[in-house]
């Protein structure tokens, strides 16, 4: 760890110990199914659904600063924060030209996150798998992968120089970072104030032990990564019984993720961190997941913004 990273981490840790005793409202969010180019209508639809956080609307573009200002004004008027701008490109594609194009795309998406005032721009580190941009490959847990990811994260941040947003990547079960400790190592190596954590609890559950003991795993994530967490994803996992381990993403409430623990940890971060539903297919599925999370939160004493 560099001296700068050590000081930076120590300050965060000191603040985190104070923040863990406070409780703040959680900002729940998710996709909406309203087709509109009116920022005010989109913001109102989020509120109608009980959301106070949103994915960056598709109408946002760096080429239209007036639209970006209108989005920020409309969403702020409804007390809806923009949680994230998704990048979702393979920054480690084995094809050099694709890798270059993908990295530039991620830079552009981070610039959009900064311009629209999103909490973060999020991607995964990528993969050396030639057939799947997020798929497994033996090199995905190597020192080469780690060092390349450090370089990519620095490149994105140094290209954009964000002050309002954070560049983040998610843990994956078969790509680095794959644990709170490996994410901490990455934070220290990247050594940039604008690098943060986007926590997807389900992505890191890659063994029976973590599945069985997911409440303890969730607490470990928040204990170690809490100072850097800027946004989270809401999913659930169900164990499909086969002759090998098979976890399936399902609607929140249909699996075994301890949402009471997840929400309580979020509420104790000391800041209104978004929790974003994802990977569902229909508005009805999102309704079910949202109502489950709200119900569990209420029973656990957690409030929502």
Rosetta blueprint (number, residue, H / E / L):
1 X L
2 X L
3 X H
4 X H
5 X H
6 X H
7 X H
8 X H
9 X H
10 X H
11 X H
12 X H
13 X H
14 X H
15 X H
16 X H
17 X H
18 X H
19 X H
20 X L
21 X L
22 X L
23 X L
24 X L
25 X L
26 X E
27 X E
28 X E
29 X E
30 X L
31 X L
32 X L
33 X L
34 X L
35 X L
36 X L
37 X L
38 X L
39 X H
40 X H
41 X H
42 X H
43 X H
44 X H
45 X H
46 X H
47 X H
48 X H
49 X L
50 X L
51 X L
52 X L
53 X E
54 X E
55 X E
56 X L
57 X L
58 X L
59 X L
60 X L
61 X L
62 X L
63 X L
64 X L
65 X H
66 X H
67 X H
68 X H
69 X H
70 X H
71 X H
72 X H
73 X H
74 X H
75 X H
76 X H
77 X H
78 X L
79 X L
80 X L
81 X E
82 X E
83 X E
84 X E
85 X E
86 X E
87 X L
88 X L
89 X L
90 X L
91 X L
92 X L
93 X L
94 X L
95 X L
96 X H
97 X H
98 X H
99 X H
100 X H
101 X H
102 X H
103 X H
104 X H
105 X H
106 X H
107 X H
108 X H
109 X H
110 X H
111 X H
112 X H
113 X H
114 X H
115 X H
116 X H
117 X L
118 X L
119 X L
120 X E
121 X E
122 X E
123 X E
124 X E
125 X L
126 X L
127 X L
128 X L
129 X L
130 X L
131 X L
132 X L
133 X L
134 X L
135 X L
136 X L
137 X L
138 X H
139 X H
140 X H
141 X H
142 X L
143 X H
144 X H
145 X H
146 X H
147 X H
148 X H
149 X H
150 X H
151 X H
152 X H
153 X H
154 X H
155 X H
156 X H
157 X H
158 X H
159 X H
160 X H
161 X L
162 X L
163 X L
164 X L
165 X L
166 X E
167 X E
168 X E
169 X E
170 X E
171 X L
172 X L
173 X L
174 X L
175 X L
176 X L
177 X L
178 X L
179 X L
180 X H
181 X H
182 X H
183 X H
184 X H
185 X H
186 X H
187 X H
188 X H
189 X H
190 X H
191 X L
192 X L
193 X L
194 X L
195 X E
196 X E
197 X E
198 X E
199 X E
200 X L
201 X H
202 X H
203 X H
204 X H
205 X L
206 X L
207 X L
208 X H
209 X H
210 X H
211 X H
212 X H
213 X L
214 X H
215 X H
216 X H
217 X H
218 X H
219 X H
220 X H
221 X H
222 X H
223 X H
224 X H
225 X H
226 X H
227 X H
228 X H
229 X E
230 X E
231 X E
232 X E
233 X E
234 X E
235 X L
236 X E
237 X E
238 X E
239 X E
240 X L
241 X L
242 X L
243 X L
244 X L
245 X L
246 X L
247 X E
248 X E
249 X E
250 X E
251 X L
252 X L
253 X L
254 X L
255 X L
256 X L
257 X L
258 X L
259 X H
260 X H
261 X H
262 X H
263 X H
264 X H
265 X H
266 X H
267 X H
268 X L
269 X L
270 X L
271 X L
272 X L
273 X L
274 X E
275 X E
276 X E
277 X E
278 X L
279 X L
280 X L
281 X L
282 X L
283 X H
284 X H
285 X H
286 X H
287 X H
288 X H
289 X H
290 X H
291 X H
292 X H
293 X H
294 X H
295 X H
296 X H
297 X H
298 X H
299 X H
300 X L
301 X L
302 X L
303 X L
304 X E
305 X L
